[in-house]
Every structure is written in C-alpha cells, then in structure tokens.
Amino acid sequence: MALPAIAPYSMPSASDLPKNKVSWTPEAKRSVLLIHDMQRYFVGAFTAGQSPVNELVANIQRLRGHCTALGIPVVFSAQPGGQTPSQRGLQLDMWGAGINGGPDQKQIIEALQPAPGDIHLTKWRYSAFHNTALMDVLREQGRDQLIITGIYAHIGCLQTATHAFMSDVQPFMVADALGDFSREQHQLALDYAAKLCGVTATTDGIIELLGPASVEAGQPLSPQQVRQDVAELLAQTASEIGEDENLLERGMDSIRIMSLVERWRRTGAEVSFVELAEKPTLTDWYALLSPSSRAPVAVTMR
C-alpha cells in the first residue's frame, strides 16, 4: 500500500492561521525542537521543487539554525524500515507495511541531516511520544515546550501535539514548517491544534518570539554557523547557497549585512560592513571570520 502522490498546494501563511485559544509563548530555555519524520520515504510523496515542500524544508532549516544558536535541543523522529507485523501493529491495516523500499528510504533527507549533538528517536506510532524517549528528553532537560515541524501535519504531528498537551507540555505547531497530503488536511491540523491542544504560529513568528541568540564573546564562528546565519536572513535553504556565489545577487542587502556584522561582532569577530560588502561570498566570509587567518586591515571610509 504505497503513499499517495501529493499534489502541490500553497503553504499556509500568517494570514491563514486560526485564532489560538491560548497565548503561550515559546521560550528558549523551555523549548525542544522536533523535526518529525522528514525521511526520504515520506518527503518523496511531495512534488519536488514546488510548494509546499520547498518552504517546508527551508523553514525547518531556518528554525533548526536558530534553535541551535540558542542552545535549544533538536530532536529528530524517524520510523524504521522493514517492520514486522507485530511492530507495525494496526498501522499495517491502515497504511500497509510502511518503509520497505530499501535502507536509503528511511534516512532523513540530505538537506536536514542530523548534526552531532542532535537527538534521534526511533518512532513506532503516530505520536513521537509513544514508546520513545521524547518525554525523558524533555524532563531531563527541564523543558516543557515542544516546537513541532515536519510531516504529516494532521497525522503524526497533530497526534504528537495532543500527546504533549495531555502530558502538560505546551506544543507549538509551526504552520509553514509542516507538510500534509493536501491544503485542507494541513488546515484541519492547524484548526484542531489552535482550538484544543496548542498554539499555531509561523516560522518568522517563532524565531521572533524566541529572540536573538546570545553568543559568547571570543567563541569562533564555524563555517556551518556562518552559512546558517546567512540562510536565516535570506529566508532560503542553506544547502542551496553556493560557497562562491555572490550573496548580493541572492538578496543580501545592506540592512542584512549590518545585521550580520552586529551578530558576529558579539562573538568577538573583527569584521566590518565594508569587508563583507566588498567580498560577498561564503568562502571569503569564512576567511574573514577565521581567527587563524585574520590580520589587521585598514579600511578607509568615505
């Protein structure tokens, strides 16, 4: 029983959000980010290169980068392949055998590969809490908020949100960082969550509410962090930005460059607006921000 092919549909925006019944606000010290079932098997049902999968992946990347910078734990859930009938349970009747298309089908998509330090949970049922260590992760780290992204919105993501609510964990469904079989089912999940178990928000809204990352002075910037910061400001997928691509042509205007200068100076980086603007590529910025290759530079301002 194969998954149905998902026709393109427009990703919900801020104007499409239902009215939330509660006014919970995500906080960096209380939150965990869940990236739910973003496996090749499930993502492959979407029409590649079109909405909503383009925005889905890009917005999860943005949230992941921001949460990592804030020290928010990132948890991936993924279903195993080749489940036995007893492992599959009633899902066998409803969906068939599940992931059986080869070992690569169960892998997280390349654009969202888990990083060292991320938590990986093997998931057996709709809810990411069922028979996993997700609740242990939250309790051990003293966190009681769950930011939910991934697929599918009205199935596993919504069941996870209701499970969180019933366990006194505040769930946040990120509307434009979820995907579903259709726009109608996507909206159904948002409406249910807003009325009965959680808060719906956009990626921009969650990032704004979590606030900027407080970076320790003297801590060097890694190329991965530089790339994530750039992608976040451009609202684009980090993997799509070429190392030697002119970032000005990507939309990196003067306001965004100044934002990066201020952000990176808080880490102790000696970098100026002029230096970034004169050499607007990731490769050049890696070199500028590398402590080992940094030398005093005289900049004449006119």
C-alpha positions, -999 to +999 in steps of 0.1 A: +000+000+000+020+030-013+017+065-001-005+087-023+013+113-045+008+147-031-003+174-055+013+209-050-005+233-027+002+267-013+019+267+021-002+285+048+009+319+057+004+342+088-030+353+074-042+317+073-035+310+110-066+302+131-072+321+162-053+305+191-074+298+222-043+302+245-015+327+245+015+305+253+049+320+242+079+298+233+110+304+254+145+292+245+151+278+280+119+258+279+118+245+244+128+215+223+126+215+185+110+183+170+118+176+133+091+149+127+096+121+101+115+141+075+125+109+058+131+102+021+102+078+020+077+104+032+091+135+016+092+117-017+054+118-019+055+155-025+061+171-059+098+180-059+107+217-064+072+230-057+051+242-027+047+231+000+079+210+001+102+239-008+090+261+020+088+231+044+124+222+041+137+258+040+117+268+071+128+238+091+164+247+082+158+282+095+143+271+127+169+245+133+197+270+128+181+295+151+173+269+178+209+255+176+223+290+181+200+294+211+211+261+227+176+246+221+178+207+218+170+194+183+152+160+182+146+140+150+120+113+149+122+086+122+103+054+115+124+022+109+122+002+077+113-034+075+090-035+104+075-069+114+037-072+116+038-071+154+060-040+153+037-024+128+005-032+147-028-017+135-009+007+112-004-024+089-041-024+083-043+013+078-011+020+058+005-012+048+040-024+057+055+011+057+091+018+047+103-012+027+119+005-003+155+000+007+177+013+035+181+048+020+143+054+022+143+055+060+171+081+061+165+118+069+166+139+038+201+153+029+191+189+035+182+181+071+208+156+082+212+154+120+243+171+133+265+159+162+246+165+194+211+162+178+189+135+193+175+108+171+144+088+182+130+057+165+093+062+162+067+034+161+033+050+161+017+083+151+028+102+182+065+108+186+060+102+224+047+066+220+073+041+231+102+066+227+124+087+250+110+121+239+093+127+273+125+117+291+145+142+270+121+170+280+121+161+317+158+155+319+165+189+304+138+207+324+118+217+293+080+218+289+075+233+254+077+214+221+081+232+187+067+208+161+078+207+125+077+180+098+052+157+082+024+148+081+006+177+099-028+161+105-014+126+114+018+123+134+024+160+141-011+166+154-011+134+175+023+144+190+008+178+198-022+163+216+001+138+234+022+168+246-008+187+257-021+157+278+013+155+294+014+192+304+039+201+276+030+231+256+030+223+218+036+248+191+026+238+156+047+257+131+022+262+102+047+268+074+072+242+086+047+214+083+035+194+053+005+172+046-015+153+019-035+184+010-041+220+020-074+210+035-058+184+058-030+208+066-055+234+077-075+208+096-045+201+118-039+238+125-076+244+134-077+215+157-044+225+175-054+261+179-088+252+194-079+221+215-043+215+223-017+241+214-006+272+196-002+277+158+025+301+145+047+308+116+085+302+113+091+340+115+068+343+145+086+315+164+120+330+156+109+364+167+094+352+199+124+331+208+146+362+204+181+366+191+209+342+200+232+354+228+267+344+216+296+342+240+324+366+231+355+350+219+338+319+206+349+314+169+323+311+142+322+278+124+315+278+086+283+259+094+271+287+117+280+314+091+261+295+064+231+291+087+231+328+097+232+338+061+204+314+051+182+326+080+185+362+070+178+354+033+149+330+043+164+304+020+177+269+022+213+267+034+222+239+011+211+260-020+237+287-014+269+282-033+303+287-015+315+311-042+281+326-051+277+364-050+254+368-020+243+403-031+226+386-061+208+363-035+193+394-018+219+402+008+213+439+010+230+465+033+205+461+061+211+423+062+248+428+061+247+452+090+226+427+109+253+400+103+281+425+114+263+432+147+256+395+153+291+383+145+308+412+164+291+398+196+312+367+192+344+388+191+348+387+153+367+417+139+346+423+108+332+454+091+303+462+068+328+472+041+347+440+043+316+419+039+302+440+011+334+440-009+337+402-009+302+389-007+307+351-008+307+325+018+342+315+010+355+350+016+335+354+047+348+321+062+383+335+057+375+369+072+359+353+102+387+327+108+409+337+138+439+319+123+438+338+090+428+372+104+452+401+100+448+438+108+430+455+080+429+493+074+396+504+060+391+539+046+355+551+050+343+578+026 
